[in-house]
Amino acid sequence: MNLKIGIDLGSTNIKVVFVNDDELIWCGLTATAPGQEALAAGLIGEGRKALGLPAGLPNTGLVSTGYGRNLFQAADMKVDEITAGSLGAFKRSGGAARNVLNIGGQDLKALRLSESGQVVDFKMNDKCAAGTGRFFELAARILDTPLEDFGRLADLADTEVELNSTCVVFAESEIVSLLARGVSRESIIKALNVSVARRASGLLDRGAASDGLWLDGGPAQNTGLRTAFEDELMTEVMTLPDPLYTVAYGAAVSIS
């Protein structure tokens, strides 16, 4: 077994993957909190148990990435999230990805990849939480709706409304105001998806994005968001497999 372990210590969640010969064979996550090294070690223990690995077998090929990558002292190697994310997206798309939008917990990253998977350009918005995972979490809390239902409910929207605020604080007030006016949560969710797609598309080179876009990160699981991107960009939009774990996977396969 050519086992490698990738750890993504992100701003919202800590993700761990086990990879064997480039195949993702186990993944798990926990919310980011103080004591990140212990939390990551706990996930590694869960993975080893789930895979039936002997208790005495040492951890080998262990790579950390993400904002907290330097907190995991036992890592054999540390890589930045741009490198891990691009490699993970390239491999998880079967080498097809050229434009990747990673929607993280607190930032957005737009990556342009070469035919060999190298980063040729990237843009990042980390000054505002609008359009990030935090933005969707806030909306889900106000609407009392699980994030996994956002895609399905957006398809049921009965009214066209527009969310004008790009600031998370002001968007919260706007959502509450729309609810008070009797606007359905389905219509608000669709408006949220459209607002995020419009904002995030500003990071992309429209000409380059014409050959397709791959979505990555937790919010990429929202099918309504993918539809909103397709309408905004007028191009095909795909979602990477297991998009929450792309960066952790990229970290794991970055070690030889």
C-alpha positions as CSV (number, residue, x, y, z in Angstrom):
1,M,0.0,0.0,0.0
2,N,1.4,3.4,-1.1
3,L,-0.4,5.3,1.6
4,K,-0.3,9.1,1.9
5,I,-2.2,11.4,4.3
6,G,-3.2,15.0,3.5
7,I,-4.3,17.4,6.2
8,D,-6.0,20.7,5.3
9,L,-6.1,22.9,8.4
10,G,-8.6,25.5,7.1
11,S,-10.3,28.5,8.6
12,T,-13.6,26.7,9.0
13,N,-12.9,23.0,9.0
14,I,-10.0,20.6,9.4
15,K,-10.0,18.0,6.7
16,V,-8.0,14.7,6.5
17,V,-7.7,12.3,3.6
18,F,-6.0,9.0,3.1
19,V,-4.8,8.3,-0.5
20,N,-3.5,5.1,-1.9
21,D,-1.9,5.3,-5.4
22,D,-3.8,8.6,-6.0
23,E,-7.1,7.1,-5.0
24,L,-8.9,8.8,-2.2
25,I,-9.8,5.9,0.2
26,W,-11.0,7.8,3.3
27,C,-11.9,11.3,4.3
28,G,-13.1,13.0,7.4
29,L,-13.5,16.5,8.9
30,T,-14.1,18.4,12.1
31,A,-14.8,22.1,12.8
32,T,-11.7,24.2,13.3
33,A,-11.1,25.1,17.0
34,P,-8.2,25.7,19.4
35,G,-5.9,22.7,19.6
36,Q,-5.9,22.1,15.8
37,E,-2.9,19.7,15.9
38,A,-4.8,17.4,18.4
39,L,-8.0,17.6,16.3
40,A,-6.1,16.6,13.1
41,A,-4.4,13.8,14.9
42,G,-7.8,12.5,16.1
43,L,-9.0,12.5,12.5
44,I,-6.0,10.5,11.4
45,G,-6.7,8.0,14.2
46,E,-10.3,7.7,12.9
47,G,-9.1,7.1,9.4
48,R,-6.6,4.5,10.4
49,K,-9.3,2.7,12.4
50,A,-11.8,2.8,9.6
51,L,-9.2,1.4,7.1
52,G,-8.1,-1.3,9.5
53,L,-4.5,-0.2,9.7
54,P,-2.4,-1.8,12.4
55,A,-2.0,0.4,15.5
56,G,1.8,0.2,15.4
57,L,2.1,1.3,11.8
58,P,3.8,4.7,11.7
59,N,2.3,7.6,9.8
60,T,4.2,8.1,6.5
61,G,3.8,10.5,3.6
62,L,2.0,13.0,5.8
63,V,1.5,16.5,4.3
64,S,-0.2,19.5,5.9
65,T,-1.7,22.6,4.1
66,G,-4.1,25.4,4.7
67,Y,-3.9,28.4,7.0
68,G,-2.9,26.3,10.0
69,R,-0.4,24.0,8.2
70,N,2.5,25.1,10.3
71,L,0.6,24.0,13.5
72,F,1.0,20.4,12.6
73,Q,4.5,19.6,13.7
74,A,4.5,15.9,12.7
75,A,4.0,16.6,9.0
76,D,6.7,15.3,6.7
77,M,6.1,18.3,4.4
78,K,4.0,21.5,4.3
79,V,2.6,23.0,1.1
80,D,0.6,26.2,0.6
81,E,-3.1,25.9,-0.3
82,I,-2.7,27.3,-3.8
83,T,-0.3,24.6,-4.7
84,A,-2.3,21.9,-3.0
85,G,-5.6,23.1,-4.4
86,S,-4.4,23.4,-8.0
87,L,-2.8,19.9,-8.0
88,G,-5.9,18.4,-6.3
89,A,-8.2,20.0,-8.8
90,F,-6.2,18.9,-11.8
91,K,-6.0,15.3,-10.7
92,R,-9.6,15.0,-9.4
93,S,-10.8,16.4,-12.7
94,G,-8.8,13.8,-14.7
95,G,-6.5,16.6,-16.0
96,A,-9.5,18.5,-17.5
97,A,-9.6,21.5,-15.2
98,R,-8.2,24.8,-16.5
99,N,-10.3,27.3,-14.5
100,V,-11.0,26.5,-10.9
101,L,-12.9,28.6,-8.4
102,N,-12.3,27.5,-4.8
103,I,-14.9,28.8,-2.4
104,G,-13.4,28.6,1.0
105,G,-14.7,29.3,4.5
106,Q,-13.4,32.9,4.4
107,D,-12.0,33.5,1.0
108,L,-12.3,33.0,-2.8
109,K,-9.5,31.8,-5.0
110,A,-9.7,31.7,-8.8
111,L,-7.0,29.5,-10.4
112,R,-6.0,29.2,-14.0
113,L,-4.1,26.0,-14.8
114,S,-1.9,24.9,-17.7
115,E,-2.3,21.7,-19.6
116,S,0.1,20.1,-17.2
117,G,-1.7,21.3,-14.1
118,Q,0.6,24.2,-13.2
119,V,-0.8,27.5,-11.9
120,V,-0.4,30.1,-14.6
121,D,-2.5,32.8,-12.8
122,F,-4.5,33.2,-9.7
123,K,-6.6,35.8,-8.0
124,M,-7.8,35.8,-4.4
125,N,-10.4,37.8,-2.4
126,D,-9.8,37.5,1.3
127,K,-10.9,40.9,2.4
128,C,-14.6,40.2,2.7
129,A,-16.6,37.1,3.6
130,A,-19.3,37.8,1.0
131,G,-19.6,34.8,-1.3
132,T,-17.6,32.5,1.0
133,G,-18.7,29.5,3.1
134,R,-19.3,31.9,6.1
135,F,-21.7,33.8,4.0
136,F,-23.8,30.7,3.2
137,E,-23.6,29.5,6.8
138,L,-25.0,32.9,8.0
139,A,-27.8,32.7,5.4
140,A,-28.6,29.1,6.4
141,R,-28.9,30.1,10.1
142,I,-31.2,33.1,9.3
143,L,-33.4,31.0,7.0
144,D,-33.3,28.0,9.4
145,T,-32.4,25.8,6.4
146,P,-29.7,23.2,6.1
147,L,-27.0,24.1,3.5
148,E,-27.5,20.8,1.7
149,D,-31.0,21.8,0.8
150,F,-30.0,25.1,-0.9
151,G,-29.7,23.6,-4.4
152,R,-33.1,21.8,-4.3
153,L,-34.9,24.8,-2.8
154,A,-33.5,27.3,-5.3
155,D,-35.2,25.4,-8.1
156,L,-38.6,26.0,-6.3
157,A,-38.3,29.8,-6.2
158,D,-41.6,31.5,-7.1
159,T,-40.5,35.1,-7.1
160,E,-37.6,37.0,-8.7
161,V,-35.8,39.0,-6.1
162,E,-32.4,40.6,-6.0
163,L,-30.0,40.7,-3.1
164,N,-28.1,44.0,-3.4
165,S,-25.8,43.8,-0.5
166,T,-22.3,42.3,-0.9
167,C,-21.3,42.8,2.7
168,V,-22.2,40.0,5.0
169,V,-23.5,42.3,7.7
170,F,-25.8,44.2,5.4
171,A,-26.9,41.0,3.6
172,E,-28.1,39.7,6.9
173,S,-30.4,42.8,7.4
174,E,-31.6,42.4,3.8
175,I,-32.5,38.8,4.2
176,V,-34.4,39.5,7.4
177,S,-36.2,42.4,5.5
178,L,-37.2,40.1,2.6
179,L,-38.5,37.5,5.1
180,A,-40.6,40.2,6.8
181,R,-42.1,41.2,3.4
182,G,-43.2,37.6,2.9
183,V,-40.7,36.6,0.3
184,S,-40.3,32.8,0.3
185,R,-37.0,31.3,1.5
186,E,-36.7,29.5,-1.8
187,S,-36.7,32.8,-3.7
188,I,-34.2,34.3,-1.2
189,I,-31.9,31.2,-1.6
190,K,-32.0,31.6,-5.4
191,A,-31.1,35.3,-5.0
192,L,-28.2,34.4,-2.7
193,N,-26.8,32.0,-5.3
194,V,-27.1,34.6,-8.1
195,S,-25.5,37.3,-5.9
196,V,-22.5,35.0,-5.0
197,A,-22.1,33.9,-8.6
198,R,-22.1,37.5,-9.8
199,R,-19.5,38.6,-7.2
200,A,-17.2,35.6,-7.5
201,S,-17.3,35.8,-11.3
202,G,-15.5,39.1,-11.1
203,L,-12.3,37.1,-10.1
204,L,-12.4,35.2,-13.4
205,D,-11.0,36.1,-16.7
206,R,-14.1,35.9,-18.8
207,G,-12.2,35.0,-22.0
208,A,-10.3,32.2,-20.3
209,A,-13.4,30.9,-18.4
210,S,-15.1,30.3,-21.8
211,D,-13.5,26.8,-21.8
212,G,-15.4,25.8,-18.6
213,L,-15.2,26.3,-14.9
214,W,-14.7,23.8,-12.1
215,L,-16.2,24.7,-8.6
216,D,-14.4,23.6,-5.5
217,G,-15.0,23.9,-1.7
218,G,-18.0,23.2,0.5
219,P,-20.5,25.6,-1.3
220,A,-19.7,23.8,-4.6
221,Q,-22.1,21.1,-3.4
222,N,-24.9,23.6,-3.9
223,T,-26.4,22.7,-7.3
224,G,-28.3,26.0,-7.4
225,L,-25.0,27.9,-7.2
226,R,-23.6,25.9,-10.1
227,T,-26.7,26.9,-12.1
228,A,-26.2,30.6,-11.2
229,F,-22.6,30.5,-12.4
230,E,-23.7,28.9,-15.7
231,D,-26.2,31.7,-16.2
232,E,-23.7,34.4,-15.3
233,L,-20.8,33.1,-17.3
234,M,-22.7,31.4,-20.2
235,T,-20.3,28.5,-20.0
236,E,-20.3,24.9,-18.7
237,V,-19.7,24.6,-14.9
238,M,-18.6,21.4,-13.3
239,T,-18.2,20.4,-9.6
240,L,-15.1,18.5,-8.5
241,P,-15.6,15.2,-6.8
242,D,-15.7,15.5,-3.0
243,P,-15.1,19.3,-3.3
244,L,-14.6,19.7,0.5
245,Y,-11.4,17.6,0.3
246,T,-9.7,18.8,-2.9
247,V,-7.0,20.8,-1.1
248,A,-6.3,18.0,1.4
249,Y,-6.1,15.5,-1.5
250,G,-3.7,17.8,-3.4
251,A,-1.5,18.0,-0.3
252,A,-1.4,14.2,0.0
253,V,-0.4,13.6,-3.7
254,S,2.2,16.4,-3.7
255,I,4.7,14.2,-1.8
256,S,6.7,11.7,-3.9
